[in-house]
Amino acid sequence: MQGSLCVRDGVVFVGCEERTAHVRSFDLDGRELAAGFDFRAPDGGRAAARGLDLDEDHRLWVADDAASALRAFTLFGAEVAGVEGAPGGDRRGELGAPVDVVSTGSDDGQELLVASAGVRRNAVQRLHLGSGRTSSLRSLGRPDERFRRVRRLARLGRWIWVTETGAGRIQVFRDGAFHFAFTLPAAGGAPCEPRAVAPLDDGRLVVAVGGAASGLLLTDASGRPTATLCGGGPGEGRVVEPNDLALESSDAHEGTRLVVIDSDGDRVQVFTLGGRCYGAFEGLRGPREEPTP
């Protein structure tokens, strides 16, 4: 099992799954803000919340790889839109099993950046909802090269970052064209397996690393590590197999908050960019328990 999250205006939206997928919302202190909602596949089968993002119209887009669909919900859990995937296909405009989604723009200008699971040429696609146009990013800039197990996407302005767990690298695109790719150096003999990336406005990156070298790294714009924000481990202020991360930016460096989900999708922690941990909120899976009257 995995977990996913996004942060908007101080609200943390968390997706996790068992046999049923759950979406819940918290403030940055870990206080639950609303009842959240659960959902299953349209046929009643298993659903997943592998990746999620809140758009400017307050619709929550969920990458549901279990149902091979991209799904949109209101904050109250009503499903209002969706795009069906075709797991066996690999054509432009044809989603596979979506694992992450990033929304930009609104109304006729809204675009979704979607990643699909597996080894695929068209694993990362841009869907323009107003016009219906689609385009695919080219892995390493080559028309026949395949992406290898894309796990996470990130976008900031003209820039897109694609985290490929299967290749152990992060590809960087500018205006939809391949720019460069980087890998992270081994730590203590253990390979660094990138899991997610969060870009800062000043060009630096926060990278979540899994495997034996689990931790959070701060890098420069080229991907060269400059600091370790936290190492691996089960204790508070450390991470175990991080699944996703997001930033709540602030004009002041010390005010930026880094939100990380780890421990098999069952724990969220909030850090500063200096590596200080503000605490964790746990027990995320399962429906919210309402207070007893």
MARSE-917676 format. One line per 8 residues: number of its first residue (from 1); their letters; for each residue x, y, z negated of C-alpha. Coordinates in pm, 1 decimal, always signed. Layout:
residues N
NUM) A) X Y Z  ...;
This chain:
residues 293
1) MQGSLCVR) +0.0 +0.0 +0.0  +102.7 +358.5 +59.5  -17.3 +703.1 -30.4  -43.3 +1031.3 +158.1  -99.7 +1392.7 +65.5  -126.1 +1750.0 +184.5  -126.7 +2080.2 -4.6  -328.0 +2393.2 +75.0;
9) DGVVFVGC) -357.8 +2704.2 -142.1  -257.6 +2523.3 -459.5  -486.2 +2222.6 -402.5  -328.8 +1879.0 -360.2  -531.7 +1633.0 -151.7  -427.1 +1271.9 -214.1  -518.3 +969.4 -4.1  -464.8 +612.2 -122.8;
17) EERTAHVR) -620.2 +273.6 -60.9  -707.6 -65.1 -196.8  -990.8 -245.2 -17.2  -1156.0 +97.1 +2.0  -976.9 +420.7 +90.5  -997.9 +710.8 -154.6  -940.2 +1084.9 -116.8  -913.7 +1300.6 -428.5;
25) SFDLDGRE) -809.4 +1658.8 -502.6  -601.1 +1806.9 -784.8  -442.0 +2133.9 -879.9  -64.5 +2153.1 -911.7  -90.6 +2075.2 -1285.1  -258.5 +1742.1 -1209.5  -613.3 +1839.2 -1308.0  -871.0 +1672.9 -1085.2;
33) LAAGFDFR) -1085.2 +1935.5 -913.4  -1375.2 +1742.3 -761.4  -1524.8 +1397.9 -748.2  -1348.2 +1312.0 -421.8  -1485.8 +1043.8 -195.1  -1435.4 +686.3 -79.9  -1480.4 +545.6 +268.6  -1459.6 +223.2 +462.2;
41) APDGGRAA) -1434.5 +139.4 +831.3  -1750.7 +199.2 +1037.4  -1815.9 -176.7 +1041.3  -1774.7 -196.5 +663.3  -1422.8 -336.4 +685.4  -1101.7 -213.1 +527.4  -1006.3 +151.6 +571.2  -683.7 +339.9 +502.5;
49) ARGLDLDE) -570.5 +695.2 +435.7  -220.7 +657.9 +576.8  -185.3 +1028.1 +657.2  -403.7 +1335.1 +608.8  -419.6 +1708.0 +673.9  -669.4 +1984.7 +603.8  -754.0 +2205.6 +902.1  -848.8 +2573.2 +902.8;
57) DHRLWVAD) -1219.2 +2482.9 +910.8  -1180.7 +2281.1 +588.1  -1215.3 +1945.4 +756.0  -990.8 +1674.0 +620.4  -836.6 +1470.0 +903.4  -740.1 +1116.3 +802.9  -513.7 +878.2 +994.1  -686.0 +543.4 +936.8;
65) DAASALRA) -456.9 +281.3 +1084.5  -663.9 -3.0 +935.8  -964.1 +100.9 +1148.7  -742.8 +224.8 +1436.9  -907.2 +565.8 +1425.5  -844.8 +930.6 +1351.3  -1132.3 +1049.9 +1131.3  -1248.8 +1390.2 +1003.7;
73) FTLFGAEV) -1447.4 +1442.8 +682.0  -1594.5 +1737.7 +500.1  -1459.9 +1793.2 +150.6  -1772.9 +1617.2 +25.6  -1697.2 +1300.8 +223.2  -1934.4 +1336.6 +519.6  -1768.8 +1207.5 +836.1  -1808.6 +1470.4 +1107.5;
81) AGVEGAPG) -1565.6 +1381.2 +1387.6  -1324.9 +1116.0 +1502.7  -1106.8 +973.0 +1776.8  -1096.4 +596.9 +1835.7  -760.6 +429.2 +1884.9  -653.0 +143.7 +2110.5  -387.3 -53.7 +1918.0  -284.1 -261.5 +2218.0;
89) GDRRGELG) -245.6 +30.6 +2458.1  +41.5 +271.0 +2513.0  -80.9 +540.4 +2749.7  -83.8 +916.9 +2716.4  -403.9 +1032.0 +2552.4  -464.3 +686.8 +2404.9  -406.7 +662.3 +2030.9  -287.7 +338.8 +1879.8;
97) APVDVVST) -330.3 +287.3 +1505.0  -283.4 +642.0 +1363.9  -45.7 +675.6 +1068.6  -13.9 +1053.9 +1036.1  -179.8 +1374.5 +1155.5  -95.3 +1745.9 +1146.5  -351.2 +2012.7 +1241.7  -275.6 +2361.3 +1373.2;
105) GSDDGQEL) -509.6 +2635.5 +1491.8  -887.0 +2642.3 +1476.3  -1196.8 +2639.5 +1696.3  -1105.7 +2611.9 +2067.3  -738.3 +2656.7 +1985.9  -712.7 +2364.5 +1745.3  -446.5 +2104.2 +1817.5  -381.5 +1775.9 +1639.3;
113) LVASAGVR) -38.9 +1618.5 +1632.6  -90.2 +1245.3 +1579.4  +152.8 +958.1 +1518.6  +62.8 +595.8 +1591.6  +214.1 +283.5 +1439.2  +457.2 +43.4 +1601.2  +713.1 +69.4 +1879.7  +553.9 +286.9 +2149.0;
121) RNAVQRLH) +649.6 +538.7 +2415.6  +340.9 +746.2 +2338.1  +358.0 +715.3 +1960.5  +345.9 +1094.7 +1906.7  +74.1 +1283.9 +2091.1  -69.4 +1633.8 +2092.3  -449.4 +1648.7 +2122.9  -598.5 +1987.7 +2212.7;
129) LGSGRTSS) -953.5 +1961.8 +2081.2  -1094.9 +2260.4 +2269.7  -984.6 +2157.6 +2619.5  -940.2 +1785.0 +2570.4  -584.3 +1807.3 +2705.2  -329.0 +1560.3 +2575.1  +47.2 +1537.1 +2597.3  +310.7 +1304.7 +2451.5;
137) LRSLGRPD) +645.6 +1384.5 +2299.1  +931.4 +1196.8 +2463.3  +1151.5 +1003.7 +2224.7  +1508.8 +1134.8 +2259.3  +1380.7 +1332.5 +2559.8  +1369.2 +1020.4 +2777.6  +1052.9 +911.6 +2962.8  +1099.6 +538.3 +2894.4;
145) ERFRRVRR) +1240.9 +555.1 +2541.4  +1019.1 +428.9 +2261.3  +958.8 +570.9 +1916.9  +1029.1 +309.6 +1650.9  +782.8 +293.6 +1363.1  +703.6 +659.9 +1316.9  +605.5 +718.5 +957.5  +558.8 +1094.4 +915.6;
153) LARLGRWI) +525.2 +1417.1 +1112.1  +595.3 +1775.8 +1010.4  +537.2 +2098.7 +1197.3  +635.3 +2460.7 +1140.3  +581.1 +2716.8 +1414.4  +752.3 +2599.8 +1734.8  +923.8 +2308.2 +1560.1  +817.1 +1946.1 +1510.8;
161) WVTETGAG) +996.1 +1679.3 +1306.4  +930.0 +1307.3 +1363.4  +1044.7 +1062.8 +1094.9  +1115.4 +716.9 +1238.0  +1159.7 +452.7 +970.8  +1233.3 +183.2 +1229.8  +1525.6 +380.5 +1373.2  +1641.6 +538.2 +1047.8;
169) RIQVFRDG) +1641.1 +885.5 +1201.0  +1453.2 +1213.7 +1228.7  +1389.9 +1359.8 +1573.8  +1350.6 +1735.8 +1612.3  +1144.6 +1899.0 +1889.5  +1107.4 +2264.1 +1988.3  +805.0 +2372.3 +2194.4  +729.7 +2004.0 +2253.3;
177) AFHFAFTL) +1073.0 +1926.7 +2405.9  +1335.5 +1708.0 +2239.4  +1603.6 +1918.3 +2071.1  +1819.1 +1677.0 +1870.5  +1807.9 +1382.5 +1629.2  +1991.7 +1316.4 +1305.5  +2050.5 +1036.8 +1057.8  +2146.3 +1065.7 +693.4;
185) PAAGGAPC) +2476.8 +934.3 +560.4  +2476.2 +616.9 +353.4  +2463.8 +671.6 -21.4  +2689.4 +443.8 -225.4  +2695.2 +188.9 +54.5  +2315.5 +177.3 +82.6  +2161.3 +307.4 +407.0  +1937.6 +614.1 +383.5;
193) EPRAVAPL) +1591.0 +536.4 +515.1  +1402.3 +862.1 +585.4  +1035.6 +850.4 +484.7  +913.3 +1210.4 +522.5  +1041.1 +1562.5 +581.5  +915.2 +1904.3 +471.0  +1059.0 +2214.4 +643.9  +1128.8 +2538.9 +461.4;
201) DDGRLVVA) +1081.6 +2881.1 +619.2  +1456.2 +2946.9 +603.0  +1538.7 +2643.9 +820.6  +1634.6 +2401.7 +545.5  +1462.9 +2065.2 +505.9  +1354.6 +1849.1 +214.9  +1383.1 +1480.7 +309.0  +1228.9 +1191.5 +115.0;
209) VGGAASGL) +1443.0 +878.2 +132.8  +1331.4 +523.4 +55.1  +1497.7 +188.9 +5.4  +1787.9 +131.4 -230.6  +1890.1 +496.1 -195.7  +1546.9 +638.3 -288.2  +1551.7 +1008.5 -366.1  +1484.9 +1359.9 -242.1;
217) LLTDASGR) +1754.2 +1544.1 -45.1  +1790.0 +1906.2 +57.2  +1955.7 +1951.3 +398.2  +2048.8 +2236.0 +626.6  +1869.0 +2283.0 +958.8  +2099.6 +2032.8 +1130.3  +2014.7 +1758.8 +880.1  +2340.1 +1776.7 +683.3;
225) PTATLCGG) +2269.1 +1706.9 +312.3  +2354.0 +1997.8 +84.5  +2198.3 +1884.5 -246.2  +2024.2 +1592.2 -415.6  +1703.1 +1710.7 -579.8  +1636.6 +1380.5 -753.8  +1750.1 +1019.7 -743.9  +1567.3 +689.5 -748.9;
233) GPGEGRVV) +1403.4 +528.4 -1049.2  +1071.5 +484.2 -1228.7  +1111.0 +762.2 -1484.3  +959.1 +1106.5 -1456.3  +1175.2 +1331.0 -1239.6  +1289.8 +1037.9 -1023.9  +1117.0 +864.0 -731.7  +1052.1 +505.3 -623.2;
241) EPNDLALE) +995.3 +446.9 -251.5  +843.1 +791.2 -177.8  +562.6 +777.7 +78.8  +492.3 +1141.8 +158.0  +578.9 +1495.0 +53.9  +446.4 +1845.8 +107.4  +544.5 +2200.8 +17.0  +345.8 +2479.4 -142.2;
249) SSDAHEGT) +556.4 +2773.4 -29.9  +615.0 +3095.2 -219.1  +786.0 +3419.2 -122.6  +1012.5 +3360.7 -421.0  +1248.0 +3064.5 -385.1  +1185.1 +2955.9 -744.0  +807.8 +2961.2 -690.4  +800.8 +2699.9 -413.0;
257) RLVVIDSD) +660.2 +2365.4 -525.6  +744.6 +2027.7 -374.6  +477.0 +1760.5 -413.4  +575.7 +1394.1 -372.2  +374.7 +1071.3 -378.8  +561.1 +752.0 -464.2  +538.0 +427.2 -666.2  +329.5 +246.0 -405.5;
265) GDRVQVFT) +93.8 +540.9 -369.9  +5.8 +551.4 -739.7  +195.0 +857.7 -866.0  +229.2 +1222.6 -764.9  +505.4 +1444.7 -902.5  +565.0 +1817.3 -860.9  +921.0 +1953.0 -830.8  +1091.9 +2285.4 -779.3;
273) LGGRCYGA) +1353.1 +2326.3 -507.2  +1611.5 +2313.1 -784.0  +1505.1 +1959.1 -871.4  +1312.5 +2040.5 -1188.4  +1009.1 +1813.9 -1235.5  +691.1 +1970.4 -1372.8  +537.5 +1632.1 -1447.3  +339.2 +1353.5 -1288.3;
281) FEGLRGPR) -21.5 +1258.2 -1243.8  -81.7 +887.3 -1210.7  -355.8 +626.3 -1172.4  -460.9 +760.1 -833.0  -616.7 +451.8 -679.4  -979.4 +369.3 -735.9  -1283.7 +595.7 -761.9  -1286.3 +875.1 -1012.8;
289) EEPTP) -1437.2 +785.0 -1349.4  -1710.9 +1028.4 -1443.3  -1723.1 +1133.8 -1808.8  -1965.0 +943.6 -2028.1  -2267.8 +1158.8 -2133.0;
